[in-house]
Amino acid sequence: MADWVVVSGVTGLYLALVLGLGLRARSRETSSSLEGFVAHGRHMGFVLLFFIMGAEVFSAFAFLGAPGWAYSMGAPAFYILGAFALALVPWWWIGPRTARLGVRYGYLTQAELLGHRFESPLLAGLVALIGVAVLFPYLTIQIVGAGFLVEASTGGNVPFWLGALLAFLVAAVYVAASGLRGIGWTNVLQGILMVVVAWGVGLAIPWRFYGGVGAMFDRLAAEAPDYLVIPGHEGAMGWAGFSSSIAVTVFGLSMWPHLFSKAYGARSETAIHRTILLYPLYGLLMVPIIFVGFAGVLLIQDLEQPDRILLELVARADFHPVVVGLLLSGALAAAMSTGANIAHTASSMLVRDVYVRFRPESSDRTQLRLTQLLVLALCGAAYLMALDTPQSIISLVLAAFAGLVQFLPLVVAAFFWRRATRAGALSGLVGGVTAGALFTWVWSTPFEIHPGIWGLLVNVGLLTAVSLLTEPMPEEHVRGFVDQSAIPIAEQTSMD
């Protein structure tokens, strides 16, 4: 039997298992109410929350973009380890407050919280549209990653378009059927598989070609030392770019719209805090993946698409096809778990923050059915975009964070600054997003500092200045957020 048939068979069994698990997670609650579909009835415990939040962050870039940067640039790729070690630190304060207000006011999206706090449907709409605008290309990245993985692992016998289609058809179906509960249980399986595969391939590749990780780095130090220090190969990234990329990733990760949706689903603050404390353990899977990128430096010269370095090395290592099938399944798990979360969150945002604004009389059942249909539609649209392969995966991720991080000043002000006003929030968001976009796509960024940081400076300056120059918001309304968000969930549920 041909190797690619075995690889395809193992991967097909994995996809069938994920689909079966996702569909089995469907319950009366997830299929009868929007709150059950989007927030799992607000009683999600630590285990599901931990795997959902971990798996949704470690996406296709973990198996493609990260080793691609290590291969092409060297040491600058270590920014990923610093960023993910600190990724959920801001969420220690933001997450519980988000969950408490979700219980109190029935929020299901990030935009609902900010729009209500600043009494601005316009702000809610802008936050939703910016969120979807960032999430959609990120969903496309996951589909591109799935297509790359399947095509390369089967030697091109399963083409890019078919591999991407199968992987995301499975994800779209179980998300549309089972909502957050389906995402949770499939992410437990996919998260475990991701970690096992990452460490397996990350140690096996250096051992196969160099005799071990230590021997690999000894050779790099002797033959390509510029890959092991900042600014990396050919001065790829200086210390300013390195440090600001860590900062914008940490702050940006805390602003992912799907992170807010998961906080609304949490049973308690304890579940959120435990997830944050143990989250760095999940981040350890990036260490061996970066080893793979370094392994390619001395083995493959001038690879046209650095994001393919892991796939190229797996092919050269001549692993047994069953092992390749398992490696492929683990890498697909990263893409599918993140893609499922994105499609779930983006569809709920479009319904709650856009559709309901124009059709406030729509029933809960209508909103649920529309959200389910949008899951399928968004995955389909992202798949069509993925057929025109975009630029470097990790470059797109960093560009996305330039927009995401602009939500941070609004969220901090919503919870902690009583003097923040509607005009301040709107001007800060618009100014920050505009500045970040200009420094990303039009102007070169000064001192190599990430464009998102420049946007953040503009954002904070406008939010502060305009808020102080405009009339304060009603004190009673502000207390409902600054003070109410400090009251534990257990007390929230006993009120009223």
Stockholm file with secondary structure:
# STOCKHOLM 1.0

chainA/1-496         MADWVVVSGVTGLYLALVLGLGLRARSRETSSSLEGFVAHGRHMGFVLLFFIMGAEVFSAFAFLGAPGWAYSMGAPAFYILGAFALALVPWWWIGPRTARLGVRYGYLTQAELLGHRFESPLLAGLVALIGVAVLFPYLTIQIVGAGFLVEASTGGNVPFWLGALLAFLVAAVYVAASGLRGIGWTNVLQGILMVVVAWGVGLAIPWRFYGGVGAMFDRLAAEAPDYLVIPGHEGAMGWAGFSSSIAVTVFGLSMWPHLFSKAYGARSETAIHRTILLYPLYGLLMVPIIFVGFAGVLLIQDLEQPDRILLELVARADFHPVVVGLLLSGALAAAMSTGANIAHTASSMLVRDVYVRFRPESSDRTQLRLTQLLVLALCGAAYLMALDTPQSIISLVLAAFAGLVQFLPLVVAAFFWRRATRAGALSGLVGGVTAGALFTWVWSTPFEIHPGIWGLLVNVGLLTAVSLLTEPMPEEHVRGFVDQSAIPIAEQTSMD
#=GR chainA/1-496 SS CCHHHHHHHHHHHHHHHHHHHHHHTCCHHHHHCHHHHHHGGGCBCHHHHHHHHHHHHSCHHHHTHHHHHHHHTSGGGGHHHHHHHSTTTTHHHHHHHHHHHHHHHCCCSHHHHHHHHTTCHHHHHHHHHHHHHHHHHHHHHHHHHHHHHHHHHTTTSSCHHHHHHHHHHHHHHHHHHHHHHHHHHHHHHHHHHHHHHHHHHHHHHHHHHHSSHHHHHHHHHHHCGGGGSTTCGGGCCCHHHHHHHHHHHHHHHTTCHHHHHHHHHBSCHHHHHHHHHHHHHHHTTHHHHHHHHHHHHTTCCSCSCGGGHHHHHHHHHTCCHHHHHHHHHHHHHHHHHHHHHHHHHHHHHHIIIIIHHHCTTCCHHHHHHHHHHHHHHHHHHHHHHHTSCCSCHHHHHHHHHHHHGGGHHHHHHHHHCTTCCHHHHHHHHHHHHHHHHHHHHTSCCGGGCCHHHHHHHHHHHHHHHHHHHSCCCCHHHHHHHHTGGGSCHHHHTTCC
#=GC SS_cons         CCHHHHHHHHHHHHHHHHHHHHHHTCCHHHHHCHHHHHHGGGCBCHHHHHHHHHHHHSCHHHHTHHHHHHHHTSGGGGHHHHHHHSTTTTHHHHHHHHHHHHHHHCCCSHHHHHHHHTTCHHHHHHHHHHHHHHHHHHHHHHHHHHHHHHHHHTTTSSCHHHHHHHHHHHHHHHHHHHHHHHHHHHHHHHHHHHHHHHHHHHHHHHHHHHSSHHHHHHHHHHHCGGGGSTTCGGGCCCHHHHHHHHHHHHHHHTTCHHHHHHHHHBSCHHHHHHHHHHHHHHHTTHHHHHHHHHHHHTTCCSCSCGGGHHHHHHHHHTCCHHHHHHHHHHHHHHHHHHHHHHHHHHHHHHIIIIIHHHCTTCCHHHHHHHHHHHHHHHHHHHHHHHTSCCSCHHHHHHHHHHHHGGGHHHHHHHHHCTTCCHHHHHHHHHHHHHHHHHHHHTSCCGGGCCHHHHHHHHHHHHHHHHHHHSCCCCHHHHHHHHTGGGSCHHHHTTCC
//
